[in-house]
Every structure is written in C-alpha cells, then in structure tokens.
Amino acid sequence: MINIHLSNQLLCLFIGVVVSLVFNSCNRLPDTYDTISPNVAFSFTLTVNESSSPVYTIQYKGKEVIQPSLLGLEIDGNRVKEGLAVREVETKSVSGDWKPVYGERNQYPDNYAEALYELTGYEKPIRLRVRAYNEGVAFRYELPEVSAPLTVNSELTEFSVPVTSSLWASHRAQSEIMEMGVSEIEEIVERPLLIQPEENLFLAIGEAALVNFARMKLSKKAGGTLVASLEGEAVMNKSFSTPWRFVMAGETPGQILENNYLLLNLNEPNKLDDTSWIRPGKVIREVTLTTRGGMACVDFAVKHNLEYIEFDAGWYGNEYDDASDATTITVDPKRSKGPLDLLAVIEYAKSKDIGVILYVNRRALEKQLDEVLPLLSSWGVSGIKYGFVNVGPQEWTSWLHDAVRKAAEHKLMIDVHDEYRPTGYSRTYPNFMTQEGIRGDEESPTNSMVLKTLFTRMIAGAGDHTNCYFAPRVDETMGSHASQLAKSVIIYSPWQFLYWYDRPKGSRPGDEGAGGSKSFIQEVPELAFFDALPTVWDDTKVLEGYPGKYATVARKSGGDWFVGVLNGEESRTFGVPLQFLDQGDKYLATIYSDDASVATITKVKIKEQEVSAKDILKFDVKKSNGLAIHIRKVN
C-alpha cells in the first residue's frame, strides 16, 4: 500500500503563490511522501526540502540504502531541480504475474505500488512516477505536455550511498570489472552497478526501458554520491518519459541476480501477435566460411542437438569496408579462401531443421537495413547478429531498437554484438534474443572475472558469452573444461553459443579461417551435457555466490535440473542442497568435474548417483575449476 503522511514539521510550499489544498483540515501540503512495496521491504520517500528541491531516499527492510539524493533534469539549459513544489498525487497498486515467450522462469511476478507526483515550477509540469516493487524501487520523469521540441541536456538524479561502500565497476561493457571503494571512482562507470554498503547488504543501481533516449551511466559527484551521466542530449518532440532508474537490494548478490526480471517488468508487454517463429537454442559458429565447413556444422548440430549454426564476419566481404555489400555473398579473402555456397548451406540446414544466423556489421546495416532484412528473410535465414553497433547517444539508441522492430516484421531474430547492454526490451520484442555487452570468452576471462560478470552484468539480462570448449585458451587462462560446462548454466542466454572457436570434423583441414581452431572437435563423453542442455528455463535459483569468488546456480527445464558451480582463485568445498527437487521423488544426478587423471584431452570426470531433495552434495573444487550437474527424475 501507499502511505502519504504529514511530517513532524508542516511546510507551506510556494510557487509564486501559495498552493492551496485542504489536508488534515489545514491548507498545507505534506512535505514527505512514502511509496511502500506490497511486501513492505522497500520504501521510496520523496521530500521537498527547504530550498524547494525534490530529494528522495530509499529504505530496504528499515535501512536507508539510498541516502538523501537530489532529483531533477536540465531542459533547454534550465536546471530543473529547485523552486519546485508537489502539486498533486495519484496512486495505485498492482498485483499479478505474466508469462514470457521464454526466459529464466516461465512466469514472472509483477507486484508493486505506484505513485505519480506532479512537480510544478517549470513552465510545464514535470511528473515523477515511482514504483515500489517487492524486488526494488524504480522511478522516471515524465512530461505529458510538450507542444514544441525540447532538449534534455542532462539528468541531475543522484544516488547517495555510504562513502565506505565497496562496489564492482567497469568503464565499458566489455572492459575488466574491478572491485573498488565508491570513493575510488574516477571515470564514468557502467550500469548495473553492484554496491556493497555493509557485510550482508548489496545494492544494484541501473537503467530499464531505454528505447529512445540517451544511455545513462554513473559518475561520482562527491563522497558516496553518484550522479546520472547521460551520453549526450535527448531531443523530444512530444510527450515523453525518461527510462526507468532502478535500485535493487538484498542480503546477498544472488538475491538481486535472481530478481533481475524487475527490468523486464519495467518494459512494455510483448507487442508481437505471433511468436511461433521465435526459437531459442544452442549455436555453433562456422569459422571457415566455406560450403564444406557449413555442411559439417549442420551435421554436427543435428548430432548434438543444436538448433543453429552461425556464419560470422566475412561472408559478404570485409566487414570494416563501407563498400562491402551485405546483399551479396562475397567471401572476404583475408578470412577464407572459400568457396562458399551460402544458399546451398541454408537449404541443407532447413532440410535438417537447423537454423542459420548471419553476422552483418553496422556499416552495412546503417545503409542497407531495409534491403538486407527482407532479402535474408527470403533466403530462409533465421536471424542476424548486428555487429559493432553504435550505442549511447539517443540517435543510435533509437536506430537500434527500430532495427529490432523492423527485423520482427520479417520474422528475424536478433543478437546484438559488442557494447550494447540490455535494459529489458526483449519483453516487448522477444525476437531480440540476446546481446554481448559482456566480457565473454573472446576476451579469455578467468573464472574470477566471469564470477564478477555474473553478479553485475547479468542483472541486466541475457548475455552472449561466446563460449568456447576446445580452444587452447580454456587450458591456458580460462580455468577448466568443467568450468566451461558450468558457465553454460550460470550465464543465461536464449541463444547459447557453445562452440565459438571450434570446428567439427568434416571441415577441410587447413580451413580454420579467422580465429578458428586448427584442430577439430573431439567426441569426448561430456558433450552429452551440452547435448541435453536447454537455453531457457522454467525456474532459476541462485543458491550461493559472491562476485569474483564462487557461485552455484540451479535451473529447471521440465522435470530436469541443471546446476553450474564455478570457483575463483581459492580451493573451496561446495555444498549443494537439493531442496529444490520434488519431495519424495528419486533422481539420477550426472556430475561432471575436473580430474587430471581422466584419459581425455579435456580431463572431465563423469559420475552418476541417485539423489533426492533431502541430499546435500559436497565437492572439493580446486581454484579456477568448476562442476556441472544434470539431474533427471527417474520414477
């Protein structure tokens, strides 16, 4: 419920003249307004201070997790944060849930209290819409009456946290994630930003529903105060809303990660009437750019229960050359000697019920989008990976989401490559399957870095981690092969790339292409785990974890559960309680672990044992190692 009450000191608010309202038999407005979540865990308190500036705080379970922080916008050069007054308040409560086309769960709760505050003092009233969810708090600015174009020059929103807080920050979507104190921030940092004010308290600050506006990141103002930093101005020609700013909190970082559907809740519902053509699945990248390589990938996909093959950069020429034409099949000679009969591969793949995804660089898309989309659809292509897209400024934010909507018109699914970070738009257009914006396997991350990614970047939504399995970098820097199996569970992506640098037998020797492995995929026994792996889920539980150190994630599909355990820089004993299994039923757990004594190139041990909901599985896991478990119901 939403509670609106008088503070201890009543304050008359003026904007030229006294605003008159009868409240508690007094012609005064309250100076403090509370919006409280249905479960009473979160509250947002809005106060108009003595300078007539709007200030807010956020409380989580009685603790003030966001200290007094200013609100405001700069519009047409006017910094709209002072001389304001609250003129009216509208409230409502929502209780329900919704079913996604696909997701980390098959149903998401959607429960919140909402308050709409109208702030007067600018030439047009600015509204502040606040929602207190059971998972966190979100707010945005709205201008319902815009008769002429206006420019939002900057956003003045602050997020003040204790100056002693630690956090995990990256400066760009694919740069290293570093643990530091809030006082150590020197550059603008990415969102979502995970913050730890004290031992058993974590916060996440971020952005949702960024569709036609400039991207927000965060910069340090002073002490523990962060401020919204827009990447350029936003020009609005009609009534508009800014993206949502959200604050989540929990006793563990896993609690925040498990509740990351809050970003989806803050976006508009699915706008596609027909979603039957949208198909999640596992992908192998075709690295040779040859007909023979493409056919071999199709055969491998059929054998190993993959849904897609993907042709990456080079099939239509040099991706960085503006003269390259994405309506032609013209192999880049620097990447492959060819030959490539792409249409024949697509036709062969269709005959085997395997989809084909094509990569197209933004240089071609920006000039050829309206030609490329219908053409590739006519070829029978399932989706496109938009490469190196421009991100940040309003112009490119709008362009990209328009390109997603246009792709849906041609029944094409989309994966976005590089610096784009999701803010929940896949709820509205579920053909938007996944995106990079992640320090994935292309960057050869250690397990410790992946564990930072899990609890920061993955709050935002699906991540195309470009997993690889047989590439030498797995043994050299990336932990272990059981770790790679585990990552396919803990890093969520409806399109899960499992074999980024790997090529199957049947591909011509010497045709490894740009970045491909010189050797072939080996038919090691643990590929059965990937064969059985889904990419979307009925339920997800983050059992434990800490950024950079360790994590255990369990996900359900039908009657099966898949568990990923990933370890950082110290050996650790993991206990995996199986309370999530159905009580009274028996299960068979297939456990994949690292074992140097195993006589395969990947050194993965496979063990089976019967388990039930009463069991706690215990494992001693060496540093930079991992575990993967597939649990099947047997009765």
N, C-alpha and C positions, 0 to 999 in steps of 0.2 A: 504494500500500500504506500501511498504518497502522503507524507505529513507536511503541512505548511503551518508554521507557528511563529508567534512573536518571540523576539529575543528579549533579553532582560532589559535592554535599553531601546525604547521605541525611537525611531528616527523618521522625521518628515523629509521626504525626498522632493527635490525641486528640479524642474527643467523650465526655467523662465517663470513659471507659475507653479503653485503647489498642486500636485496631482491629488485629487480628492477621491477617496474610496472609503466607504464605511467598513471598518474591520474591528470586530470586538467593541462596537459602539464608539469607535474613535476614528476620526478622519485621517488615518495614517496607514501606511503600508508596512508590513513586516520587513525587516532588513535581512532576514535569513530564511532560506527556503531549503528543505530537505527532500531529496528523491531517494527512496529506500527500496532495495530489491525485494522481490517476493519472499526470499528465504532469509531476509534481514541481515545477510552477510555484508552487503555493500550499501553505502550511502554516499550521495553526492550533495554537498552543501554549497549553496550559492549565497554569497553575501555582497551587498553593495556597501563599500567601505566609506570612510569619512570623506574621501576625495571623489565620491560618486563613481568609483571604478569597480567593475564586477570582479569578484575574487571567488575562487572555489577551493574546496578541499574534498578529498575522498577518504572515506574510512572503510576499513576491512576488519570485520569482527571486532569493532570497537577501537582499532588502532588507526591513527591518522597516517595513511600511507602516502598521500599527496598532501603536502603542507600548503598553506595559503599561497595560491598561484593566480596570476592575472589572466584575464581573458581579453580578447579583442582582435580586430582586424585593422589594417591600413587600407583604406579605399580611396582611390583618386587622390592620393597624397595626404589624406587625413587619417591620423592615428586614432581610430575609434576605440578608445578604452576608458576615457574619462568623461565626466559630465553626463553619465548615463543614469537611467533610472528604470526600474522594473515597472511596466505598465499593466500587464495582465498575465495570468497564468491559466493554462489549460492542462489537464491531467487525464491519464488513462492507464489501465493495466491490461496486460496481455498474458494469457496462459495457453500454451498449446505446444505443438511439435510439427515437424514436416519431414517428408521423405525425399531424400536427394535421388537424382538419377544414378549416382554412385557416390561413394565416399569412404571415410574411415569408420562410419557407422551406417546402418541402414535407416536410422531415424535420428533426428536431432531435436532436443528440447529447445523451446523458444519462449522463455518466461521473463517478463520484465515489467517494471513500472516506468512510465514516461511522463515527463513534464515539459511543457513548451513555455518558455519565458520570452516576453517581448521587451527588448531593451530600447528605450527611446532616448533621444538626444542627438542622433544623427538625422540628416534630412529625410531619410527613410528608416523606418523601424527595422532593427536587426533582431532576429529571433535566435534564441539558443534552445535547441532541442536536446534534452537529456534523457538517457535511458539507463536505468539501473537493472542490470541482468543478475541472475544468480551466479554468473561466471565473471562479471566485471562491470565496468561503467563505460559508457560511450556518450559523446556529445558532438554536436556540429552546429555551425552557424547557417542561418537561412535568411535570404532576402526575398520575401514574397512579392514585392512590388518594385520592378525595375522597368522604367519606361524608356530609358536610353542606355547605351552601353556604359559599363563601368569597369574599372580595373582594380582588382585586389592586388595591391602592391606587395603586401607581406601579411603574415599572420603573427600575432603577438601572444599566442597561447603559451603559457608556461607550465612546466611540470616540476614542482619543487619536491625534492626528496632529501632525506638526511645527508649531510655532507660527508658522513663516514661510510656511505653505501659503497659497495663494490658492484661492478657490472661487467658484462661481456659485450664488447663493441667491435664492429668492423666499419671501415670507412667507405667501402664499396661492396656491392653484392657478392663479389667473388674474392674479396681480399681476406686475409687472415683475421680470425676472430680472437681478440685479445682480452684477457681479464685485467681490469684496472680499477682504480678508485674513481668515483664520479668527479673528484677534483682534478684528476689527471687528464680529463678530456681536453684535447687541444684543437681537434678538427671536427667537422660535421660528421656525425655517425649515423649508421643505418637504423632502420626500424624493421621489425620489432626489436626493442632494446630490453634485454633482461637485466633486472637490477635486484640485488640482494641487500636490503637495508639492515637486516639482522639475521641471526642464525637460522631461524625457522620461518622466514618470511621472504617471499620473492614477488617481484612485480614485473609486468611487461607493459611497455608503452608502445603504441603503434597506430597504424592508419588502416581504415577499411573503406571499401566502396570508392576507391579512386578511379574515376571513369573519365571525367572531363575537367581536370583541374591540374595544377602543378603539384608534383610529388613533394611530400613532406619528409624531411629528415630532421635530425635534432642537433642543436649546438648548445654549448654551455654558456650561460649568461654570467653567473657568478655563484660561488659556493656549490650548493647542491641543486641549483636551479637550471633546468634545461628549457630551451625555448624552441618552438616550431620553426623550422627553416625551410621555406618553400623554394623550389628550384625554378625561379622565375615568376613573373606575374601571371595572373589569370584574368582574361577579359571575358566578361559575362554580358550577354545581350538580352537576357530575360531573367525571370525569377530563377534563383538557383540556391543550391545547398553546397556547402563545402563537403569534402569527405569526412567521415567519422574519425574522431580521435578516441582511442580506447585505452583504458587502464585495466589490466587484469591482475589478480593477486592470488596467492596460495601459499600453503605451508611448504610445498615442495615445487621444484621446477616442473616435475612430471604432472602435477595437478593442472598447471597452466597449459602445458602441451596437450593434455587430454581434453581440455576445454577449448581448443583452438577453433571449434566450429562457431564461436562467437563472431568471427569475421564473416562467415557465411551468413549468419543471421542478420547482419547489418547490411547485406546486399538485397536487391530486389529478387523476388522469386523467378523461377525458370520461365523464360519467355518463348521457349520452343514448344510448339504443339506436338511435334513428332520427334521423339528421341530414340527411335528404334535403331537408327543407324549409328548411334554413338556407342562405341565398344572399347572399354578398357582392355589392357592386355600387356603382354611381355614382348620385348623388341630385341632383335639383333641388328646391329649396324653393318651394312655391307660396305667394306672398306676398299675393295679392289676396283670398283666402278667398271666392272666387266659383266658381260652376259653370263659367262660361266660362273662367276662369283655370285651373281644374283640368284641363279638357279640353285646353286649349292646352299645358299642361305634359306631359300624356300624349303628345300628338302630338310634342312636342319630344323627349321621352325616346325614343320609337320612332325618330325620325330620327337621333338622335345616340348611339344605343347605350347609353342609361342604363337602369338596372334599376328605379329608384324615383322617385316624387315624394313630397314630404313636406308635409303641412299643419301649419303651426306654430300657436303660441298664438292663441286667439280663436275656434276653430270651435265650441266648446261654451259660450262666454261669456267673461267677464273671468277670466283665469287666477288673478288675485290675490283674487278674491271667493270666500269659503268657500261661498257659496250656489250658485255655478256647478255645473252638473250634467253630468258627463262621459258620462252615458248618453243625453244629448240632443244634437241638432245645433242650436245656438242661437248664431248669429254675434254676437260682441262688436261693437256698433255703433261703438265707438271705433277699431276696427281695419278694419272693412269695412262697406260698405253692402249687401253680398250681391247677389243671393240665392245660397245655397249648397245645392245638392242633392248632399250628400256621398256618399250611397249610389249615386247615378247615376254619379258620377265613379269610385267604386271599381269598379263593374260595368264601366264603359268601360275602365278601366285593366286589369282582369283579361282582358278580351277581346283586349287588345294585349300580354298577358304583362308588364305593368308592375305592380310592387307599390306599395302605398300605406302610408306611415308616418304615424302621427298623434302629435302632441305632447300630453301630458297633464301638467299641473302637479302637484307633490307634494301640494298641498292637496286636490285631488280624489282622488288615488291613496290617500292615507292613510285616507280614509273610505270609498272606493268600490272599492278594488282588486279585491276578489272579485266585484264586479258588472261592472266595466269590462273585465277580461280576457276572460271568455267572450263578452261582448257584442261587443267589437271583433273578436274572432276570428270570430264568426258573421257579421259584416259582410263578412268577407273581407280584413281588414286584415293586412298582413304583419308590422308591427312597431310599437313605441311608443317615443317619446323621452320618458323620465321627466324632468320638468322641475324644476329648482331643488331637487333632493333634499336632505334633511338629511344631513349627513355628520359623521364624527368620533367621537362617543360610541358606546359599544357598542350601545345601543338602536337607533340608526339604521343602523349598520353591518349589524346582523342583519336589520333590516327590509328594507334594500335587496337583500341577497343572497337573502332569502326571496322578494322580489318578482321577482327574476330567475328563480328556480326555478319559481315559480308561472306565469310567462309561458311557460316551456318546456312546461308541461302543456297549454297552449292553442296551441302551435306559433307563438308570437310572439317575434320577435327584439327586442332592446333596445339602445337608445342612451341613455346617462345624461348629463344636462345639468348643467353648472356645476362645483361644487367637488370632485366625486369623482375620485380618482386611482386607476388600476388597480393591482392587485398580483398579477395573473395568473389571476383566477377564470374568464376566458374559456376556459381549457383545460378546466376542469371542466364548465362550462355554456357551450358555444360559441354558444348563442343570444345571449350577451352580446357584441354585435358591436363596440361602440366606446363612447367617452365623451369628454366635453370635459375639464374639469380642465386647461385649456390656454389660453394667451394667444393665441387664434386671431384670425381676420380680423374678428370683431366688435369687437375692441379696436384695429384698424388698426395692427398691429405693423409696424415697419420690418423689412427683411431682416436687420439685425443682431440684432433680438430673436428672429426666427424661428430664426436660427442658434444662439442660446443655448437656445431651446426644444428644438431638435433634439438637442443633446448633453446635455440634462438631463432634461426631462420625458419624452422619447421612450424613455429607458431603461426607463420603467415599462410601456410598451406602447402600444397604438393610441390615436390622438388625433383627435377630431372637430374639425378646424381651421376649420370653417365657411368654406371657401374661397369667394371671390367673384372674378369675372373682369371684369365690365363696370362695376362700381360706381366712382364718381368717386374714391373713396379709394385705388384702385390707383395712379392717377397722382399723387395729392396727397401720400400719405405712405408707401405700401407698396412702393415700388420700381419695378416694371415688369410688363408682361404676360408676358414670357418668364419672369420670376421666379415668377409665379403658376403657369405651366405646370410649372416646376421643383418648386415646393412640393408639387404633387400626387404627385410621385415620392418626394421625400425624407421627407415626413410620412406615415407609414403609418396607414391606417385602412381596415378591410374595408368599411365604408360611407363612401365618399368624397363629401362634399358639395362640388360644384364650382361651383354657381350659387346662392349663398346669398341675394344681394340682387337677382338678375337675373330678368327675366320674358320669356317668349318672345312673339313676335308671335302674335296670336290672342287674347291677353288684352286686355280692353277698355281703351282709353285713359282715363287718369284713375283707374284702379283699382289704383294701385301698392300700396295697403294700407299697413300699418305697417312702415316700414323698407325697402320695396321701391324699386327704381329707377323713375324716371319714364320713362326711355327703354326701348326693347326690346333684346333680344339681337340682335346683328348677326351675320350669317353670314360671319364672317371665316375665311380659309383655315386658320388654325392650330387651329381647333376640331377638325380631324382628329386632332390629338394626343390630346385628351380622348376623342374617339370610340373610339380604339384602346386607350386606357389600361385595364389591369386594375386591380384594387384589392387583390388578394392574389397571392402570388409563390411561385415555385419556388426562388429563391435571392436573396440580398441581399448586396451588398458596399459597405462604406463606404470609398471609395477614398482620401479625404483629408478633412481638416476641422479646424476649431478654433472653439470657441464664440464667437459674435458676429462672426466674420471671414469664413469661407468654408466650403464643403462641396461634395463631389461624391459622389453615391450612385448606384449601378447596381443595377437589379433585373431579374430574369429571369422571363418567363412563356412557357412552351412554348419555341419557338425564338427568341423575340424578347427584346430587352433594351431597357429604358427607363432613361435617365440624366438625373438632375437636377443642375444646377450652380447654386449660389446664392452671390452675392457680397455682402459687407458694405459698409463705409464707405470702402474704398480700391480704386482700379482695380487689377486683378490679371490676370496671364497664367496661364491654367489649362492644364495638360497632362493629357489624359485617356487613359491607356494602356488599350488594348482587349484585354489579355491574357486577360480572362475569356471572350472569344469562342472558339468551337471552332477548333482549329488546322487550317489547310488549307482552311477554308470561306470563301466570299465572302459579304459582307453589303452591304446598302444602308442608309446612315445618313441619316435625315431630321433636319436640325438647325434648331431654332427659336431665333432670337436677337433681341435688341432692336436696332432700326435706325430712327432718326428719319426716314430718307429714304423709308421704305415708306409708300405712299399708302393706309393703312387707319387707322381710329381707334385701333387697338391697337399699330401700329408694330412688328409682328413680321415678321422676315425668315425665309423658308424656303429652305433649301438642301439638295440631295441629293448624296451622294458615295459611291462604293464604298469599303469598308473591310475590314480583316481583323484577326486577332489580333496581327499584327506592328505595327500602326499606333499612333501616339500622336497624338490630335487636340489641336491647340493653339488657344486662343482668348484674345483680349484682351477682357476683360469690364470694363465701366465699373462704378463704385461703384453699389450698390443695383440692379444688373441681374442677369440670370441667363441660363441656357441650358436647353433641353430637347432630348433626342435620342431618337429611336425608331430602333432598329437591327433590321432584318429579314434573315434568311438568304435568299439569292437562288439558291443552287444546290441 
